[in-house]
Amino acid sequence: MLAGCFLALLMLCHRAVAGDGDGPAGGFDRLADQLERGELVITTHDDALRLLDRLKGQIPSGDSRRELRYRYMFCILGMDGDPAAGVAYADRGIADAQRVGYTAAEVNFHFCRGANQESLTTARDALPDYNAGIDLARHAENTRLVADGLTWRGAVQSLLGEHALALVDFLEAQKFYDSAGEPIESEQNLFNVAVAYRRLGERSEARDYLDRLMKIGKERKDLPQQAAAHMQLGFLDSETGPDHLVAAREHFLAALQIARATGSHVSQGSAHMGLAQVFNQLGEYRGALDELAAARAEFVTTRDRSDRDMLALQEGEAHAGLGDHAQAISDFNRSEAFLRKSGNLRYLSELLEQRSHSYEALGKTALALADLQRMVKVHESLDRKAQSFTTTLMSYQFDTARKEQENRRLEADRQLREEQLAALERVRRWQRAALALGGILIVLLLWQAQRQLRRSRRLHRMAMTDPLTGIANRRRIEDLGRSMFAEAIAKNEPMALVVLDVDHFKQVNDAFGHQIGDKVLTRIVGACQGILRKADCIGRMGGEEFIVLLPGADCDEARQVAERLRKCVQATRLDDLAADLKVSISLGVGSRRPEDDLLESLVRRADRALYRAKDFGRNRVEVDLLMEGVCRAPE
């Protein structure tokens, strides 16, 4: 975010009080317009200060509105290294703009205060100022300022994980910039769109935008834009997989080199943090700690505290990698305190998973389990958000299509009325044209509705499917389980389920990497599916834990199925993935009893059986203790 923020500072200013170029104010207006439209490439903070000094010297004496225009430009472009001072400066500007009735200046001071508030505390704390600026701009019917405010707000929403809301803001702003013929603002807003797509997981779209922006930055010799593109391409590659980590490191090194050349401490700190993340992923933990120390020093220089959560999180991962789990837990605890304020569930999920590993390494299994349980809840919240994102985007697309169709219809009606007034003899011809246009609109609407329906179905399938293995995800398998359980009760039929967990799966990930681990899970699922009945259903509960629903199966049958699953997985060949790679699974069996009224009771008993299987040495099947006496062991 910090790398892209400098680009936003060059763009998000108001284009107001522009004179006609004549008289004593003409020089001020021309220079101010060039700065606000981004026509003057600002490479370093010193460049910005020199241009602002020139602008200040051209303020006409006694012109309070142009003085306020200079002040909000200085607030956005000139304040650096002291966010608390920036907030105070913006507060004075808001009060002065309100006193003289200069709404555009008041809006921009709100944007400036929000930007400084992000660095001073958290990005979420900046939203009230961005919303206030947008509301003022809407009330003044200043669509350009509304568009600028949407980009500010969208950047924060994207950082906080509200990607669909961010993308809607960016696309709305893009409509204005494109229609108003503002190529520079349009290019810079495309950077925001690219970041939103990256955080939504749409990597191909994000890379297309970022490659385009990198090309533009090189053509214009715009170093800040090149640095920002390198940063985002680095994050994109680091999220793509282990094979892209070297490319990610090269992007972050390029961004660091540019940041040093331009003297931007914030950008240098961001680049060091990106390198630390890559070093952690590569297992080079001491290198990660060195980069984090460098990042912290740069942020101290600028008094920027917005990345304290990620600094502590990456430090924790590095210390955990070095085996210093006590220090890692301390780091994770500091990060969690900051994440509570920012509300970033994506980073919180990563923190809980990593901290649970450290607790487990220290033998604190209860705390490790508590973190994993919290992580599951966070994932459920993220899943709900993802569904909300889909709904938001679909609603936006539908509303946009509806408005465009309505505009086309109104334009057609207007043309028809003009033709009727101009020449009555052509009424019939224009009526036929109107009917034809109406038919086209109906066809377009039906096509759009069909397309939307296909998209809705695809998104529904995605929401119910585990993206790695292609089987039912936790939400889907629980829904199926409750339905099967209710049917079994209604028909007084048996039902059983098997909970299985891959033995020592963390060791597989640690020894062979997460990419091999993912392939192992996929192989296990394929092997299990090959021996299940048509009516049986397997789903992924999370991590390496799976559940198999067995409708109509009693305890004996369920135990036999579980034993077949265990043997099948044990016999699965994995040496094409890694030499000497073998895995096994532990299974717990639970079957319905007459007094059971909830599926959760059955799952809990199967879970307890699974824990006993692990306690008794793993790679075995254990049955619910309540059914042990009536369930025969397989031959």
Beta strands, then each sheet from edge to edge (+ up, - down):
strand 1: 495-502
strand 2: 537-542
strand 3: 545-551
strand 4: 585-591
strand 5: 621-623
sheet 1: 2+ 3- 1+ 4- 5-
end
